[in-house]
Amino acid sequence: MQYSFVKVASVSIETQVANVEANLEKIILKTREAAENGAKIIVFPELTLTGYSCQDLFYSSSLQEQVLKGLEKLLKATKMLDVLVFVGAPLAWKNELYNCAVIMLKGEILAVIPKMNIPEYGEFFEGRYFSSGANLIENKINLLGKEINCSSSIILQHKKYNNLRIGCELCEDLWSPLSPSTVHALQGANIVCNLSASNEYLGKSKQRAELLKAHTQKTKLAYIYTSAGRGESTMDVVYSDYKAIVELGEILVEADYDQEIIYAQIDLEAVHNFRRTKTAFQNKLLKLPEYTLIHFEMQIIDINEGVGRYSEKQPFLPKWVDKNNALQELFELQKISLKRRLRAVDTKCMIIGLSGGLDSTLTTLVAHSLVQEDPKLQLKLVTMPGFGTSSQTKSNAVRLAEGLGLQIQVIDIAKICEAQLQLLEHTEINDITYENVQARQRTQILLNLANKCQGILLGTADLSEIALGFCTYGGDHLSMYNVNASIPKTLVRLLVSWYAEQKASILKQLLMEIVDTVISPELLKTEDTQVQATEEIVGNYEVIDYILHYHLQHNFSREKITHMTYLTFAELYSAKEIELALENYFKRFYRNQFKRSCMPDGAKLTCVSLSPRSSWRQISDL
């Protein structure tokens, strides 16, 4: 599996209660359809063959005979299909009846998983008919003339692909305090199938979805959930065919009776990487039961379209969150972190070098918001035009200060920088020394001003620049606290835009002008019409941030990220632009760790931080 994807299906049918023959016909039809569409794991609801609502008909020996004949027919019908099928059936063994998942592949039953937690409350009274799988004395049963492994403690492992390990549980098992799937996960299962018959009432669908997300986030699992359908909606309960495929806290796809089959590509590499990096997952405190490992062989065709799952262009602000609420929360977290630093160093004074660009604007908005809440705080703004400063950004800085009701000190650094260049006997124009003299001079002045007011210098560098090392060592690389340290450039832009929408028209217009200003370090001597554009140097920040997220949050390979990036941005940017971002990101990221090794403090406010004291540790000399 080149990119470690496996296609799975969650399938519901319109059950006919106690009519095994009719249900079997639909199961075979849907199994074939899902297999033809590339699914390799197909999961049906709880008690699929009979229906969940048979009540005392479960006692019928005639129904049990129909179940066995139905399983035999299903095995014959799917013998030529190279797919794992999970189907629900009531099975009798040694005077007890068990609610089971039967797992079959190419005409053979691989395992039987009995339900462990039998509900006996409210509308559920399964204990009247079924025994818990915990009551099984042996871990094998005789089924259709063969001895079959029967236990909750079973994992199916692919013979060739060690990272495809599958566990199973049934309905109520998920809702119990210690779900079997929790133990499955600790024993190595990375996909769990749940055959369910979960009824509906007001609010339950949301509750169930939240449970699935939380459970898979905690256990670092992919989860295929299939519930009973409309044919079960008899007498006093209603069912809705709810189906969901969930991975690491995210619902990849869900549906009810409007759709009988849903498909998703599960990323086994993502699950594996999360488990490997989140070491608390390796729980050594729980005494785990002995497990049976059943190996199976099945052809897995790596369907590269699976990487299309990652087509969201702003993964730091995923589509399932409310955008405005998320941005407001992020802004508040910036304020909280800064407030804590001010209290810790016992100062009321903040210094910001305001360039008129995006990053310093966001830092200023955060600090100014704190001043509005606590008038005892002081915010001193300084703008320091140099050789490359454009009239637009200089104007933006002054106008922003005025719009916020603040004073701004203007210190022209051109002459100081010229003097330093003369001392260095440096005559070149627009080289790295020429640029960095300006950046370091600004930082020196700002640090001295912070000392003068017994305050702190606030940094402005964002996560994207920190990842690329696009900052001057000993210059804008330094500060006494950085509120933007874990916020990528795309989120900085969104935060400033969000803030603008809350304000009156004049300030709003100015902030939107800043958002639209070309991103530039402005360190080269150019005409105003020839701006030094950062994105022409390192690549488009939308693409950079996309690469950054999947490189650091998911630890995907460069090959996989490259494939994902081209698929995601092919219609927006040229191949040359995408290649520029990919090449610069991976080249600059590893060459600039020495800058991150001594970067200033800054709170982790998104899923990624590059602080050497927080989430990222790397030697500088790779």
N, C-alpha and C positions, 0 to 999 in steps of 0.2 A: 504494500500500500504506500505509494509514493508520498501522499499527503495525509495518510492515516484517517481517511473518511470511510464510514460504512453507512449505507442507506437503510433506513428502517421504516416500518409502517405500523400505524395503530389503526385497527379496523373494527368497526361495529356493524352489526346486522340487525334487521328488524326481527327480533326473536318471536318464535311461536312457542309459547310455554308448553312444555312436555311433548313437543312434536320434534323428536330427534331427526327424523328423516328430512323434514322441511328445513330445519336449521343446518343440517349437514350439507344440503344442496347449496345454501348461501355461503357457508364457510369455504367449500371447495371453489366456488365461483370467485369469491373475493381473494382467496389465496393465490389463485392463478393470475388474477388481475394485478395484485401487488407484486408478484414475482416478475411478471412481464414488464413492469415499470421499474425494475432494478432493485426492489427491496430484498435484503438478505435476512432480516429478522422481522417476523410478522406476528403481532400480538392481538389476540381476540379477548373479549370480556370474560368475566367470571362465569362459570357454569354455562359456557357457550352452547354446548350440545343440547342441554335440557331447558335452559332458561333458569333464572335465579328464583322465580316466583312459584315454583312447583308446590311448595308447602308439603302437606302430608303425602303427596304423590311421590316424594323422594323415597318413601318406604316401599314403593311398588317394585317387586322383583321384575315385573315386565319392563318397567322403565330402565332398570339396571341392565337388563339384557339388551335393550335398544342402544344404550350407551356403548356397550362393548362392541356391538355390531357396527355402530356408527364410527367408532375409533378405527376398527379394522378397515372399513370402507375409505376413511380419510387417509389412512396410511397408503393404501393402494392408489388413491387418486393423486397423491402428492409424491409418489415414489420417484418420479422423474424430475422433481423440482429441487434445485440445489439451494433450499432456503430453510431456515429454522422457523418452525411454526409453534406458537404457544396457544393452546386451546384449553378451555375450562370444561371440567367434567366431574360429576360425583362418582367416586369409586369406593366399592365395598371391599374390606379386607379384614378377615378374622372377626366377624360380628360387629364391625364398626364401619361407619360411612364417613368418608373424608371428602372435603371440598378441595379439589386438586387442579393444578395446572399440569397438562401433559405436553411435554416438549418433544417434537419429532423432527427428523431430518431424513430426507430421501427414503421414506418408507419404513424407517426405524424409530422406535421410541427411545430417546436418549435418557430421559429422567422424568420422574413425577414429583412435583413439589406440592405438599399438602399445606393448607392454610393453617397458620399457627394460632392466630388470635380470633376466636369465634365470638362475635358480638351477641349479647343477650340483653339489649336495652331498647327502649323506645319501639320503633317499628321493626327492629331486628330481633329474631329469635332463632338464630341458626343452631344454637345449642340443642334445640329439640331434635335436630336431624344429624348434625355433624359433630364429630370428635375433633379435637385439636391435633395437629400433626405432632405435637409434643407427646401425645399418648402412644405413639408408635414405639414398640419395643425394639423391632428390627428396623434396619434402614433399607430393606428391600421388600417389594411386593411381587406377587405373581400376577402378570397382566398379559392376556392373550397368549398364554402358554410360555411366557418368558419371565425370567427374574429381572426386575427393573429397579434401579436405585430410586428410593423414595425417601426424601428427607428435605427439610428446609435448608440444611447445611450442605448445599451442592453449588458448585461453580462450574460452568461450562467454559472450557478454554480451547481456543483454536490451536490446532497443532503447529501451524506455521507462524501465526501472528500472536506473540505472547501478550500483546497489549489489548487483545479482544477477549475479555473475561466477563461472563454474563451470569447474573444471579436473578432470582425470581421471588416475588411475594404476591400475596393476594389481598386486595381491598383493605380490610381492617388492619392488616399488618402495618400498613403505612402510618395509620393514626395512633398506633400504640406507643407508649413512652420509649421503649427500646425496640425499634423496628428491626425485623430480620435484615432489611437492606442495609442498616447501619453496620451490622456485623459482616454482611457480604462485602461491604466496601473495605472494612478493615482487613478482610481476608483476600482483598485484591480485585474484587469485581469492579468493573468500571461502567458497566451497563446493567441496569435492573429493569426487569419487565414486571408490570403490575396488572393482573387481570382483576377487574373490579366490577362491583355492582353498587355504585354510589348514587343514592337517590337525590332528588333535587328539592330544595325549598328556598325561600327568599334569603339571599346572602350567602348560601353555601358554595356557589360556584366560585365566588371571589375568595372565600376562605380556603377552599381546596387548592386553587391556583397558588395562593400565597404559601400554603403548606408545601406544595411541590417545589416551589422556588427555594424556600428556606431549607428544605431537606436536602436538595441536590447541591446547594451551596455548602452546607455543612459537611456532607459526606463526599463531596467532590465526585459526583456521579453524573452520568447521563441516565435518563429515566423515561421509559415508554409506558404510558398510562392509557388504559382502555376501559371504559365503563359500559354497563348494560344500556340497552336502547329502548326505543319507544314501545316495543312489544311487551316489555316488562311492566309498563305503566298500567297496572290493574289494581282494582279495589282502592286501597288507601295510600298508595305511593306513586310517585312520578319519576321517570328516568329520562335522561336527555341525550344519550349516546356521547357523553363528554369524553373527549380524547385529547391527549397532550403529549408532546415530546419535549423534554426539558433537559437542559445541560448546564451544569455549574451555576444554577440560580437564574437562568434565563429560559423563558418559554420560547422554544424555537418555532413551534406551530401548535395551535389548538383549534378544536372545532367541536360542534355538537351534531345534532341530527341533520343539519344542512349538508354534511359531508361525511360519507361512509368510510373513506380512507384518507388519512393524512400521512405525509411523508416528510422525512428530514434526513439530513446528512449529519451524523454524529461525528465529532472530531475527537478521535481517541488520543491524539497527540496533546490537545488542549487539556483533556482530563489528566493525562499522565503528567504533564508539566506542572499543573496546579498541585497535584499530590506531592510531587518531588520537591517543590519549592516551599510548600506550606508544611513545615516539619511537625507542627502540632497534630497533623492528621495521623501520624504514626502513634496511635494511642497504645501505650504499653500497660495501662492500668487495668484494662478489661481482660478477664480471662476468657479467651475465645474458645468456642467449641471446636471439636475436630471436624474438618470439612472433607468432603469427597470431591475430587477434581475429575471431571469427565472431559476427555479430549474429543474434539470433533474436527472433521475436515470438511471445508466448504470453500469453494472458489470465491475470492473477494476481488471484484473488479474495482480498482480505485477510480471512482467517478470524480474527475477533476472539477466538475461543476460545483462540487461541495464547497470549494473556496469562495464561491459566490455568496455563501452565507455571510461573509465578512465584507459585504458591499457597502455597508454604512460608512459614509465619508467622514463622519465626526464621531469616532468610537468613544472619545472622552465624554461625550454628551449623548448617550444612546437614545434611540427613538422611544423606548418605553418609559422614559422619565418625563415629567412635566418640565418643559424647558425653562419657563419663567421661575418656577419654584426652585429648580436646581441651581440656576444662576444666582438667585437671591440667597440661597443657602451657602453657596460658595463665597459670595461677597461677605456674608456674616462671619464665616469661618476665618476669612482673612482678617477681619476686624478683631475677632476674639484672640487670634494668635498674636497680633501686634499689641493688643492691650496687655496681654500677659507679659510680653517682653518689656514694655514700658514700666510695668510694675516691678518686674524683677531687677531692672537696673536703676530703678528709682529716679526716673527722669520724666519731665513734662514736655521736653523739646524734641521735635523731629525735623530732620533736614532731608530735603529731596532735591536732587538735580533734575529739574523739569526740562526735558528736551523739546516737548511738543509732539513726541511720538506716542505710540500706543502703550508701551510698558510703563513709562514714567507717569503717563496719564492715569493708568489704573492704580498705581501706588498712591498717587496724589488723591484720588477719589476715596480710597480706603482710609487714608490718614485724615482727610478733611471730614469724613463721616464720623470719625472718632472725636474730632474737635467739636463738632456740632453737639455731640452727646455730653462732652465734658469741656466746658469753656476754659478750664484751667490748663488744658493742653495747648502747646504752641506748635504751629506748623510753619517752618521757614522754607520758602521755595527759592531756588537759585537757577538761573539759566545762564549758560556759559558758551556763547557763540564762538566758534573757531573757524579754521580755514574752510571747512566744508559745510558749515551751517547754512541752510537755505533760508530765504526770507519767510517762507511759508511756515516752517517749524518754529522759527523764532517768534513769529507772529502768533502761532497757535499757543505757545507757552505763555506769552504775556496775556493773551485774551482769555485763556483758561483760568489763570490766576484772578483776573478781574471778574470773570463770570462766577467764580466761587467766593468772591469777596475777600481775596487774600492779596497781600503785597508780594512782589517778586523782585529779587535782587538780580541785576544784570551785571555779569562780570565777563568782559571780553578777554579771552585767553590767548588771542592771536600773538600779541607781543611777547608774552611769557614763553610761549611755545617757540617762537622765532629765536629768542635768546638761548633756549636750551639746545635747539638745533645748531646754533652757532658754536656753543660750547663743545658740542659733539663733532664739530667740523663736518656737519652733514649738509650736503647741498642738493641731494635728490629730492624731487617732488613726487608725491603720491606713491611712496613705497610704505612698507610696514612700519618703519621707524617713524616716518612722517605722521602716520595715522595714530600710532600708539602714544607718541608724545602728548597728543591732545587728550586722549582718554585717561592717561595717568595723571595729567595735570589737573583735569577736572576732579578726579577722585581725591587727589591731595588737598585741593581747596575745600572740598566738601567735608573731608575728615577733620580738617582744621576748624572749619565753621562749627562742626558738631562739638568739638572740644570747647570752643568759645562759649557756646550756650549750655555746656554740660548736657548735651543731648546725644542722640544717636542718628547716624546716617542710614536711611532706608535704601535698600537695594531695589533694583527694578528688573533685573534679568529674569526672563521667563524660562520655563522648562525646556522649550525647544532650543533656545540659545545655549543653555547649559549642556544639553545633550550634544550639540554640534561643537561646543567649545567656541562659539562665536562671540567672544568677549575678550577684552584685553587683560592679560594676567597682570595683577597689581593695579588695574584701572577699574573699569566698571565691573570687573570680576569681584571686587571687594565691597563690603558694606558691613554694617553692624546688625542688620536683620533684613531678610528679604521676604516680603509677603507674596511674591510671584513665583517662588522657587519651584513649585510643583504644578504650575498652571501653564499649559502649552499655549503657543501663540494664537491658535484658532480660538481657544477659550478666552484669552485676553481680549480679543476682538469682540467676541460675543458679550463679555461682561461689560465692556465700555458701551456697546450698543444698548444692552439692557438698561444700564444706568441712565443713558440718554433719554430713553423712553419715559422715565419717571420724572423728567425735569421740564421746566418751561421752555418755550420755543427757542429763545436765543441760545441758552446753554445747550439745549438738545442739538441745535444746528451745528454749533461749534464742535461738539463731541463727535457727531457724525462726519464732520470734515476730517477730524483726526483719524477716525476709523478708515476713511477713504484715502488718507495720505499714503503714498508709497513708503513701505518699510525700508529704512536706510540708516546706517551708522553715521552718515554724514561726516566722514573723516577725510575725504578727498576734496581738493580744490576743484570745483566744477561750476559751470553756469547753472542758474536755477532751473533751466530747461533740461539739464543733464544730471539727473539725480543718481547717486550711487545706490542702486537698487539691490537690497540684500537677496531677494529671491532669484535674481539673475546670477548670483554667486553660488548660493547653496541649494537652490531649488525651491519650489512652491511650498509654503508652510502647511497648506492643507494636506499635501502628500507627505511631507516630512512628519507631521503629527500622526498620521495614519501609520506610517512605518514605525515610529517611536512606540506607539501603543502596543502593537503586536510583537515588537521585538522585546520590550521590557515587561509587559504585563503577561504575555503568553509564552515568551521564550521560543517563538517559532524560528525555524531556520531561515537564512537569507533567501534560499531558493523558494521556499513556500511564500514568504512575504513578497518577494518579487512577483510571483504568479498572481497573488491576491491583488497587489497594487495595480498591475496592468489591467486586470479584469475590472477593478473598481473605477479607475480614472481614465480608461481608454477613450471615453467619449468627451471628457473635459479637457484633457491635456494631450499634447503630442507625445509620441514615444520618446523623443529627445528630451522633453521636459521631465517625464517620469524617470528616465534613466539618470538625469542630472541629480534628481532628489535621492534616488537609491544609492548612487555612487558616492555622493557627498555625505549622506547620512552614515553609511557604514565606515567610510574612510575617516571622517572627522570624529565619530563617536569614540573609536578605540584609541585614536591618537591624542585625545584631549582629556584623558582620565586624570592627569596630573593637576588640571585646573579644578576638577571636581573633588579631588582628595583634600583640598583646603578651602572648599567653598563655604560661605557664611551660613549660619543657621537660617532655616526657613521651614515652616511646618509642612508636613505632607497633607495636602488638601484634596488631591485626586488619587486615583489608584496607583500612580507612579511617582516616585521620588528618586532623585539621583544623589541625595545626601549620603556621604560615606558613613554617617552616623545613623542612617535609617535603613533604606531599602536596597541600596546598591553598593556592593563592595567589589572592587576590581583592582588588580595591580596596574600600575601606570605604564609598565614597560612590556607590552605584549608584542 
